[in-house]
Amino acid sequence: MQYDKELDARGLNCPLPILRTKKTLNDMASGQVLMILATDPGSVRDFQAFSRQTGNELLSHTADDGDFQFLLRKK
């Protein structure tokens, strides 16, 4: 899937991936897609909650050997 911006949050633990995501989304236009890379196992739950609370759409998330990838569309 196409995305407009990439955020590398690998090696960061909660809440830093979410905080960096919020900061990055602030600089993006509505409808743009952000791809986030993370290694924190709790990030799956965190990004699901973040999406529900903020209205930004979690388009997909994948896990591959401890690496997580999220696609988030800004509301």
N, C-alpha and C positions, 0 to 999 in steps of 0.2 A: 504494500500500500504506500502511496505517496505521502510524504510529510513535509512540512514547511521549515521546521527547526528541530534540532537534536540537542538533548540535554544528557550529558554523561554524569550520572550520579553514582557510578560504581565506586565501592569502597566507603560510601557514606552510610551511616546508620540513622534510624528514625530520630528526630523528625526532619533531618536535613534534606532527603530527597523531595519531600513534600514542600518544604520551604523554598528550595531552589526552583521547583516546578511553579509555585505561585509567582515567584519573581519573574521567571521567564514568560509565563502566560500574560503578565501585565504588559509586556512589550510586544504582544502579538495581537493581530486583528481577530475579530469574531469570525468563527468558521475555519480558522487555520488549525492545522494539526501539528501537535508536538510529539516527538518520539523521545521517550525517556529510557535510558539504560540504567539498571540498578542491580546491586548484589545483595541487598538486605532482604532476607526471607520474609520479613514482616511487611515489605512494600506492597505485596499483592493485596493484602487486607487494607493497608493504608490508602492505596490508590482507589480501591473500590469505595471506601468511605469518603474520600476526598471528592470523587465524582458525584456521589449522592448529595453531599453537603453543598457543593458549589454550583452544580448544574452543568459542569463541563462533562462532555460525553466520553466515557471510557470505551473506545472503539474496539480495542483488543488488548490482550496481554498474553505473553508467551514466556515459558521458562525453559532454559536449556543449560543443564549442568551448573546450576547456581547463578546463572545470569538471567535477569528478567528484562523483558522489553514491554513497554506500554505505549499505546497510541491514544492520545487524548485530544479531542476536538474542543477548542475554546468556545464557550457559549456566546 
